[in-house]
Amino acid sequence: MGLEELIKKCQEYDIKAQEALYKQFAPVLLGVCMKYCKDKPLAEDLFQESFITIFNKIPQFKHQGSFEGWAKRITINTVLGYYRKQQLFVAVDEEKMEDEVVIDTPDFSLDVLLAAIQELPNQYRLVFNMYVLDDFSHKEIAAALHISVGTSKSNLSRARILLQKNLKKIERKEGSYSE
């Protein structure tokens, strides 16, 4: 059964179609949650909430654009909604902000980079992931997280500084093992 037919059956609340759709998209959407969450249990909870929302809203899917993109957006919004409720963000005076920091580190494996990103505090990890990995603009991040553009920029800058420090620690550890 093709994806379009599978979606149509899900729109008719066909349980077998929902199970098939879940199995098809679970790895990708759980990956999205893992990218934004610090620990696996929270990621799994938000992943489940995302699928509940996807199944509740699937009748609204108009087959315009990719279903995966639509489902990812719902998943990201579910995660962001959770973090908005945590009130992680502190307003920042945009005029007192430093210029953007550029990370200058050697090449690391994807696993090492993702682990270092996971170590960032929640508010920094969210903005970093949205800006760097998911191509949101600061304006879009500010709207999604109910923060100012300046706060988004500040959190990105701080995330980059912390990430660079974390990666330098990893580099020193790896260097000490190879000697």
N, C-alpha and C positions, 0 to 999 in steps of 0.2 A: 504494500500500500504506500503510495506517495505521500509526501509531507502535506500537500494541499488537501488531499482526501482525509488524512489523519486529523488535520486541524478542523475540517468540517464536521467530522464525527465527534470531536471533542466539543465543538460548539453545540452539538445535540446531546451533550452530557453522556456519551458512550464511555463507560468505565474502562473497557479494554483499550480503547483508543487513548484515553488519558494515561493509562499505564504505559503504553508504547511510547507516547510523547515524552513522558517522564523519563523513561529509560534512555531515550535518544538524547535528551538535553541535560540530564542530570550532571554528567561530568563537567560540561562547560559552565553551567550555572553555579555548581558547587565551587568550581575554580574561581569564579567571580567573587563569591562570598569569602573564600579563603584569602583572596587578594586584599580584601578590605578589613577582615577581622583578625584579631590577634591570636585567637585560639580556635581550635577545630569545633568544640561543642557550640560556641556562639555562631560560627559560620554555618554549621548544620541546622541550627534553629532558624536562622534567617533564610537559609536555602529553602526549608520547608514552608516558611511563611510566604516566600516568593512564589512557590508553586501554587499555594492556595490562591494567591492573588491572580496568578496567570490563569488558573482554571476558572476563577470567578469572572475575569475580564476577557476571556477568549472569545465570547460572542462579539466583542467590540473590535476584534482584529479584522481588518478589512482586506487582507492579502495584498497590501501595498507596502513594498519594502520587505526586508527579510524578517521572518518570524523569529530567528535567533536574535537579531538586533532588538526587536520588540521585547522579547523575553529578558534579554540582558538589561535593558533599560528598566524594566519592572524590578528586576533583582537588585540593581544598583539603587533604585529609589527605595526599596525595602530596607536595604542596609543603611542608607543615608537617613531614612526616617528613624531608625533605631538610634543612630548616633545623635541626631538632632534632639531627641528626648533626653539624652545624657547631658546636654548643655556643656559641651566640651570647649567651646570656642570663647575667646576673650577678645573684645573689640580692640582694634589697633589704630593708632593715629597714623594715617597714610603718609603724612608729610615727614614723619620721623623715621620712616622705614629706610633700611639700608638697601643698596642695590642688590640685584639678584646674584646669588652665589653660584659659581660654576664648579661642578664636581670634577676634580682632576685625580682620578685613580686608575690603576692598571685594570686590565680586563679581568672580570670575575665570571664564573659560571652563572647561569641563570638561577640555579638553586641557591647559590651564595647571595646573589643580589636580592632574591625574593625573601630569603631569611633575614637579611639586613633590613629590608623594608618592613617586614613583620615586627621588628623590634622597635620601630618608631612609635611614639605616643599616638593614640587614636586620632587626635585632631590633625596631626601632621601627616600621618599615613593616609588619611582620607583625602586630603587636599593633594598630596603628592600623587597618589594613584589616579585621582580624577584628572589632574593636569598632565602628568607625564605619560601614564599608561592608557588613559581613556580619552585623551584629547579634548577635555572640557576647557573652555576659556575661564578666566578668573570671574568674569561676569556670570557665567553659567554656574560655576561652583558657588559663588556668593548667593545666587538665587536658590540653589538646591539645598544649601546648608543654612540659609537664613543668616548670613554673615555679610560683612562689607567686603568689597573688592580688596580693600587694603588688608583686611584680616586674612583673606585668601592668599594674597601675595606674601604676607609676613609668614604665614604657616608653611608655605612652600619653601621660602628661603630658609626657615629654621629646620624644616625636614631635610633639605639638602645638606645643611651643615652637619646635622646629626648623622645622616646617612654616610657622609664622607668620613666622619670620625669612626663610625662603626666599621666601615670598610677598611680603614687604616689599621684598626685593631686586628681585624681578620688577617690582613696582609702581614702584620708583624707576627701573628701566631703561626701562619703558614710558613713564613720565612724561618722561624725558629725551629720548625719541625724538619725542614729540609737541610739544615746545617749539620 
